[in-house]
Amino acid sequence: MAGFPACTQVLEPAKWAVSASSQAVNAGDIVEIHFLATIDKNWYLYSSEFPCTDGPLETTFTFTPHGSYQLVGGIVPIKPIDKYDKIFECDVKIFEGKGEFVQKVRLFGSPVNISGNYEYQVCSDVDGKCIPFDNDFSVKNIRVEGGTTVADSQPNPFSPSNKVNGVTATFNGPVLDKSILEGEATIREESLLGYLLFAFILGLTSLITPCVFPMVPMTVTFFLRDNQEKKEGIRKAIIFGISIIAIYTLAGTLFAVLLGAEGLNALATHWAPNLFVFVAFIVFALSFFGLFEITAPYRLVNKADQQAEKGGLIGIFFMAATLVLVSFSCTLPIVGNVVVLAAGGQVLKPILAMFSYSLAFSIPFTLFAIFPEWIKSMPRSGGWLNSVKVTLGFLELALCLKFFSIADQAYHWGLLDRDVNLAIWIVIFGLLGIYLLGKMPFRGDTPVTHLTVPRLMLATLVFSFVVYLIPGLWGAPLKALAGYLPPLYTHDFNLAEDQARADALTGCEPPKYADFLHLPHGLSGYFDYEQALACAREQKKPLFIDFTGHGCTNCREMEAVVWSDPAVLKTLRNDFVVVALYVDDKTLLPDAEWYTSPYDKKEKRTIGKQNADLQIRHLDNNAQPFYVLVGFDERVLAWPYGYDRDPVSFLQFLERGKSKYHALYP
C-alpha cells in the first residue's frame, strides 16, 4: 500500500500549558488559571475578543460547572497586539510568539475539579494558512484548606459553614446570576411614572403663576395678528407648543448628557449646587413677597422678541423662547426642583421629567392659540394673582430647607436637625395660614373685605398641616413627610431610638462609620460591604444591601412607610445582616483604600464614590433606593427591589430571598 507523501504532516503551531497561580489556598480564596500558548514563528493566534462581528474565530474558553469553584469575572487576554485583518476588513487582536489568558476562580472545597475546553485559530502570514483547534483542559492538585468535601454530584457546596478566613477574605462584589432568578419579575418602574406625573402636575401649576398667566392673551394676540386661516393657525399653534417642549427638554438632556450617571448624583448631593438652590429659593421667595422684582436680562428678551417679529417657523420658535425667558422668574424655581430632585442617578429621568413638565406647560398655550375665543372666559389678572405669588413665596421658604438638609447630611455638618426644620416649617405655614385669612396683607394685594370660601378652605388645610407637624417636635415619625425632613436620628428628643441603636450594635465586630452613619428604627448593621458580607457568612444569614443616599427622598419614605411595618422590621432584624451603602457620602477614605474603577477609569476616594461604583459595576444600576439580597458566594438571591411603598410586596421580596438562600446553602 502506497503511503502518503513524506511532506504531509499534522501542523500544531501553538502549544498550550495550563496552570494555577497557587497550589494551596484557603476556602473562599481566589486563584488565577493561566493559559499560556507558545506560538511558532510566522504564525499568530487570535485573541479572545475584538470588535469584528463577522471576523475570524476568537479564542474562547468554556468551563465545566462544578461545585468546587466559581468563576470571578471573565477571561482576560494579557497584552494582545492590534492588527488590521485584510481578509475580514476589520481590526483584530492577536498574539505572536507567546499568548496568555487569565481566568480568576474562587475555590470552596476539595477535590478541586476545574476543567473544560478551549477553541482557537492560528494563521500564517507566509502561506496564508489558518487552522482551527478545539482542545480540552484540566487543572487539579490544588489543595483547599477549611472547605468541605465536594462530591461530583453535588451541584452547589457553598455551605454557610464555610468560613472565608474569618473576616479577611477577598470580596469580589454581588453577582446578578439570572439563571437562579428565572421567573422573577423585573424591577418596578412606578417611581418613574409617579415622578413624571408629578412633573406634569407642576407644569400645569406653573400656568397660574403671575409671570405666566398674563402671557396667555399675549400669545393669542401673536397668532391672530395675521388673520390667517383656521388651518394655518392650528399648524402654527402646534409648532409653538412643540418649540416650548423642545426648549425645556433640551435643558434636561444637557443635564443628563453632560453630567452623566455619577455626575447627576453629585449634582444632587454636592454642597455647592444645593446651597446655590437654597439661596436662590430664598431670593425668589423674597421677590414673591414684593421686596424686589426679578426679571430676565432685558437684552436677551428683546433679542428673542425681535426674532419672533420675523414670523414664519423661526418666528414661532422665538416666540416660544420669549415666553420661556419672560416667565422664568416664576417657573425656574419649579423647573429647578424637577431637575435637581430628578438627579438621583438615572440619566433618562431628568430628560423625561422635563418633557413631562414642558408638555403640561405647553398644552394650554397651544389650545388657546387654536381656540382664541376661549380668552374671553378667562379671569382677569389682578390681586388674586399676587396672592398666588405670595403663597408660592411661603412654599419656596419651606422647600429651600430640603436642599440645605441634603448638603448637611452628605457632609455631616449637623446644622439642620429634624426638630429645627420642623420648628421653621411650623412658623412658615402658620404665617401662611394667617395670610390666607387676610390678616397679614402684602404689597400688591387686594384688600380682603370678606373671607371667601376658597380662602377659608385653603387656610383650614394649612392650619391642619401645622397641627400635624407639632407632634413631630417630640419624635413623632410623620411618615407622610419622611422624604422631606432630616432623618429621625438627628432629632434631639428622640432618645428612645438612640438608646435602642446603641444597645443593638453587637455581633461580629463593631461597624465602621457608625459614628456618623445610621440605620433607621434601631436596626443594627453595617455601612461597609466587605465587613457586612464577612458577618453574614459568620452568622449564616443572607445579606440585605440597601443602596441609599442622604439626599434620596424615596429612600426615607421607604424606611418610614415600609421598613417600619412590624413584620418587615422583624424579618430584617432577625433573618438578615443589613448593610446601608450610602452612594452620596462625601467622607474621604485613607489613601490606601483609593482605587481606579475599571468602569469609568476614575479614582474613587470617598465612601459614596466607592459604593456607587460597586452598584454600577456589579448590578448595572445607579438608582436609589435599590435593595439587593446576597448569598454566601455573593450571588443575588432575588430580583433587586426598587421604590414600592407596599409592605406586603417588600416582605414577599425578603421571603423569596430567604427561600433561595436556604435552597442554595442547606
Residue pairs with C-beta under 8 A, 6 or more apart in sequence:
11 129
11 131
12 133
13 39
13 40
13 43
13 122
13 124
13 131
14 37
14 38
14 39
14 40
14 43
14 45
14 99
14 120
14 122
14 133
15 37
15 38
16 35
16 36
16 37
16 38
16 118
16 135
16 137
17 35
17 36
17 38
18 33
18 34
18 35
18 36
18 137
18 138
18 139
19 33
19 34
19 36
19 139
20 31
20 32
20 33
20 34
20 114
20 139
20 142
21 31
21 32
21 33
21 34
22 29
22 31
22 142
23 141
23 142
23 143
24 142
24 143
24 145
25 31
25 107
25 142
25 143
25 144
25 145
26 144
26 145
26 146
26 164
26 165
27 107
27 108
27 109
27 144
27 145
27 146
27 147
27 162
27 163
27 164
28 106
28 107
28 108
28 146
28 147
28 162
28 163
28 164
28 165
28 169
28 170
29 106
29 107
29 164
29 165
29 169
29 170
30 72
30 104
30 105
30 106
30 107
30 170
30 172
31 104
31 105
31 107
31 142
32 102
32 103
32 104
32 105
33 102
33 103
33 104
33 105
33 114
33 139
34 100
34 101
34 102
35 61
35 100
35 101
35 102
35 103
35 118
35 137
36 98
36 99
36 100
37 45
37 95
37 98
37 99
37 100
37 120
38 97
38 98
39 45
39 95
39 96
39 97
39 98
39 99
39 122
41 97
42 124
42 125
42 126
43 96
43 122
43 123
43 124
44 83
44 94
44 95
44 96
44 122
44 123
44 124
44 125
45 59
45 94
45 95
45 96
45 99
45 120
45 121
45 122
46 56
46 57
46 58
46 59
46 92
46 93
46 94
46 120
46 121
46 122
46 123
47 58
47 59
47 77
47 80
47 92
47 93
47 94
47 95
47 99
48 58
48 59
48 60
48 61
48 75
48 77
48 101
49 58
49 77
49 93
50 58
50 90
50 91
50 92
50 93
51 90
51 91
52 85
52 88
52 90
52 91
52 92
54 88
55 85
55 88
55 90
55 92
56 85
56 87
56 88
56 92
56 121
56 123
56 130
57 119
57 120
57 121
57 132
58 121
59 77
59 99
59 101
59 118
59 119
59 120
59 121
60 118
60 119
60 120
61 75
61 101
61 103
61 116
61 117
61 118
62 116
62 117
62 118
63 71
63 103
63 114
63 115
63 116
64 113
64 115
64 116
65 155
66 113
66 114
66 115
66 150
66 152
67 108
67 109
67 150
67 151
67 154
67 155
67 156
67 157
67 158
68 107
68 108
68 109
68 110
68 111
68 112
68 113
68 114
68 144
68 150
68 157
69 105
69 106
69 107
69 108
69 112
69 113
69 114
70 105
70 106
70 108
70 158
70 633
71 103
71 104
71 105
72 104
72 105
72 106
72 172
73 103
73 104
73 172
74 103
75 101
75 102
75 103
76 101
76 102
76 103
77 93
77 95
77 99
77 100
77 101
78 99
78 100
78 101
78 102
79 100
80 93
80 94
80 95
80 99
81 93
81 94
81 95
81 96
82 91
82 92
82 93
83 91
83 92
83 93
83 94
84 90
84 91
84 92
85 91
85 92
105 114
106 172
106 633
107 142
107 144
107 147
108 144
108 147
108 148
108 150
108 157
108 158
108 162
108 633
109 144
109 147
109 148
109 149
109 150
109 157
109 162
110 143
110 144
110 147
110 149
110 150
111 140
111 149
111 150
112 139
112 140
112 141
112 142
112 144
113 138
113 140
113 152
114 138
114 139
114 140
114 142
115 136
115 137
115 138
115 139
116 136
116 137
117 134
117 135
117 136
117 137
118 134
118 135
118 137
119 132
119 133
119 134
120 132
120 133
121 130
121 131
121 132
121 133
122 130
122 131
122 133
123 129
123 130
123 131
124 130
146 162
146 163
146 165
147 157
147 162
148 157
148 159
148 161
148 162
150 157
156 664
156 665
158 631
158 632
158 633
158 664
158 665
159 632
159 665
159 666
160 537
160 540
160 541
160 632
160 665
161 540
162 537
162 632
163 537
163 538
164 534
164 537
166 534
166 538
167 508
167 509
167 531
167 534
167 535
167 538
168 534
169 534
169 537
171 529
171 530
171 533
171 534
171 634
172 634
173 529
173 614
173 617
173 618
173 634
174 545
174 614
174 618
174 619
174 628
174 630
174 634
174 635
174 636
175 618
175 633
175 634
175 635
175 636
176 618
176 619
176 620
176 636
176 640
177 635
177 636
180 635
180 636
180 637
180 660
180 664
181 636
181 638
181 639
184 638
184 639
184 656
185 639
186 639
187 621
187 639
187 640
187 641
187 642
188 641
188 642
188 643
188 644
189 642
190 643
190 644
191 554
191 642
191 643
191 644
192 346
192 349
192 352
195 342
195 349
195 353
196 352
196 353
196 356
197 356
199 338
199 342
199 353
199 354
199 356
199 357
199 360
200 356
200 357
200 359
200 360
201 360
202 334
202 337
202 338
202 357
202 360
203 356
203 357
203 358
203 359
203 360
203 361
204 360
204 361
204 364
205 334
206 212
206 327
206 330
206 331
206 334
206 357
206 361
207 213
207 216
207 361
207 364
208 385
208 388
209 327
209 330
209 331
209 388
209 389
209 392
210 330
210 381
210 385
210 386
210 388
210 389
211 326
211 327
211 328
211 329
211 330
211 331
212 327
212 330
212 331
213 381
213 385
214 381
215 323
215 326
215 327
215 365
216 364
216 365
216 368
216 375
216 378
217 375
217 378
219 240
219 319
219 323
219 365
219 368
219 369
220 368
220 369
220 372
220 375
222 308
222 319
223 233
223 236
223 237
223 240
223 369
223 372
224 233
224 372
226 311
228 236
233 369
233 370
234 370
236 316
236 369
237 366
237 367
237 369
237 370
238 366
238 370
239 313
239 316
239 317
240 316
240 319
240 320
240 362
240 365
240 366
240 369
241 362
241 363
241 365
241 366
241 369
242 362
243 316
243 317
243 319
243 320
243 321
244 320
244 323
244 324
244 358
244 361
244 362
244 365
245 355
245 358
245 359
245 362
247 320
247 321
247 324
247 358
248 324
248 335
248 354
248 355
248 357
248 358
248 361
249 351
249 354
249 355
249 358
251 335
251 339
251 354
252 339
252 342
252 350
252 351
252 352
252 353
252 354
252 355
253 351
253 354
255 264
255 267
255 339
255 343
255 350
256 264
256 347
256 348
256 349
256 350
256 351
257 347
259 266
259 267
259 343
260 347
261 345
261 346
261 347
261 616
261 622
262 345
262 600
262 609
262 612
262 616
262 622
264 342
264 343
264 344
264 345
264 346
264 347
264 350
265 343
265 344
265 345
265 549
265 583
265 584
265 612
265 622
266 584
267 273
267 340
267 343
268 274
268 340
268 341
268 343
268 344
268 406
268 549
268 551
268 584
269 406
269 407
269 410
269 549
269 550
269 551
269 584
269 586
269 608
270 407
270 410
270 586
271 407
271 410
271 411
273 340
274 340
274 403
274 404
274 406
274 407
274 551
275 403
275 404
275 407
277 336
277 340
277 400
277 403
278 400
278 401
278 403
278 404
278 407
279 400
280 333
280 336
281 333
281 396
281 397
281 399
281 400
281 403
282 396
282 397
282 400
283 294
284 294
284 329
284 332
284 333
284 393
284 396
285 393
285 394
285 396
285 397
285 400
286 292
286 393
287 293
287 294
287 329
287 393
288 389
288 390
288 392
288 393
288 396
289 390
289 393
289 442
290 390
290 442
290 443
290 444
294 329
295 301
295 329
296 325
296 326
296 328
296 329
300 325
301 322
301 325
301 326
304 318
304 321
304 322
304 325
305 318
305 322
307 314
307 315
307 318
307 321
308 315
308 316
308 318
308 319
308 321
308 322
309 315
310 318
323 365
324 331
330 389
330 392
331 361
333 392
333 396
333 399
334 357
335 354
335 357
337 399
338 350
338 353
338 354
338 357
339 350
339 353
339 354
340 403
341 553
342 349
342 350
342 353
343 349
343 350
344 549
344 551
344 552
344 554
344 623
344 624
345 583
345 612
345 622
345 623
345 624
346 622
346 623
367 374
368 374
368 375
382 446
383 444
383 445
383 446
384 446
386 442
386 444
386 445
386 446
387 445
387 446
389 444
390 435
390 442
390 445
391 432
391 435
391 436
394 428
394 429
394 431
394 432
394 435
397 428
398 424
398 425
398 428
398 429
401 416
401 421
401 424
401 425
402 484
404 415
404 416
405 416
405 421
405 485
405 486
406 550
406 551
407 413
408 414
408 415
408 416
408 486
409 486
409 487
409 550
409 551
410 550
410 551
410 584
410 585
410 586
410 608
411 586
412 516
412 587
414 490
416 486
417 486
417 490
417 491
417 492
418 472
418 485
418 486
418 487
418 488
418 490
418 491
418 494
419 472
419 473
419 491
419 492
419 493
421 485
421 486
422 469
422 472
422 473
422 485
423 473
425 469
426 466
426 469
426 470
426 473
429 462
429 465
429 466
429 469
430 463
430 466
431 440
432 462
433 459
433 462
433 463
433 466
434 440
435 441
435 442
436 455
436 458
436 459
436 462
437 448
437 451
437 455
437 456
437 459
438 448
438 451
438 455
441 447
441 448
448 455
468 478
468 480
469 478
469 481
471 478
472 478
472 481
472 485
473 493
474 493
475 488
475 491
475 493
475 494
475 496
475 497
477 488
477 560
477 564
478 485
478 560
479 557
479 560
479 561
479 564
482 556
482 557
482 559
482 560
482 561
483 553
483 554
483 555
483 556
483 557
483 560
484 553
484 556
485 556
487 518
487 520
487 556
488 494
488 497
488 520
489 497
489 498
489 501
489 518
489 520
497 521
497 522
500 522
501 518
501 519
501 522
501 523
501 524
504 522
504 523
504 524
505 511
505 514
505 524
506 524
507 524
507 535
507 539
507 577
508 531
508 534
508 535
508 538
508 539
509 531
509 535
511 525
511 526
511 527
511 528
511 531
512 526
512 527
512 528
512 531
513 527
513 528
513 587
513 607
514 527
516 587
517 527
517 580
517 582
517 585
519 525
519 578
519 580
520 559
520 560
520 563
520 564
521 559
521 563
521 564
521 569
523 563
523 569
523 572
523 573
523 578
524 573
524 578
525 532
525 577
525 578
525 579
525 580
526 532
526 535
526 577
526 578
526 579
526 580
527 579
527 580
527 581
527 582
527 607
528 579
529 545
529 579
529 581
529 611
529 614
531 579
532 543
532 545
532 577
532 578
532 579
533 543
533 579
533 630
533 634
535 577
536 542
536 543
536 576
536 577
536 630
536 632
537 632
539 577
540 665
541 575
541 576
541 577
542 575
542 576
542 577
542 629
542 630
542 631
542 637
542 657
542 658
542 661
543 576
543 577
543 579
543 629
543 630
543 631
544 572
544 576
544 577
544 578
544 579
544 627
544 628
544 629
544 654
544 657
545 579
545 581
545 627
545 628
545 629
545 630
546 555
546 578
546 579
546 580
546 581
546 625
546 627
547 581
547 583
547 611
547 615
547 624
547 625
547 626
547 627
547 628
548 555
548 580
548 581
548 582
548 583
548 624
548 625
549 555
549 582
549 583
549 584
549 608
549 624
550 582
550 584
550 585
551 584
552 584
552 624
552 625
554 624
554 625
554 643
555 624
555 625
557 643
557 645
558 625
558 643
558 645
561 645
561 647
562 568
562 644
562 645
562 646
562 647
562 650
563 569
563 572
565 647
565 650
565 651
567 647
567 651
568 647
568 650
568 651
568 654
571 651
571 654
571 655
571 658
572 578
572 654
575 654
575 658
576 629
576 654
581 611
581 614
581 615
582 607
582 608
582 611
583 608
583 611
583 612
583 615
583 622
583 624
584 608
584 612
585 606
585 607
585 608
585 611
586 606
586 607
586 608
587 606
587 607
587 608
588 605
588 606
589 605
589 606
589 607
589 610
593 610
594 603
594 604
594 605
595 603
595 604
595 610
596 602
596 603
596 604
597 603
597 604
597 613
597 617
598 617
599 613
599 616
599 617
600 613
604 610
604 613
612 622
615 621
615 622
615 626
616 622
619 626
619 628
619 636
619 640
621 640
623 642
625 642
625 643
626 640
626 641
626 642
627 640
627 641
627 642
627 653
628 636
628 640
628 641
629 636
629 637
629 638
629 653
629 654
629 657
629 660
629 661
630 636
630 637
631 637
631 660
631 661
631 664
631 665
632 664
632 665
635 664
637 656
637 657
637 660
637 661
637 664
638 653
638 656
638 657
638 660
641 650
641 653
644 650
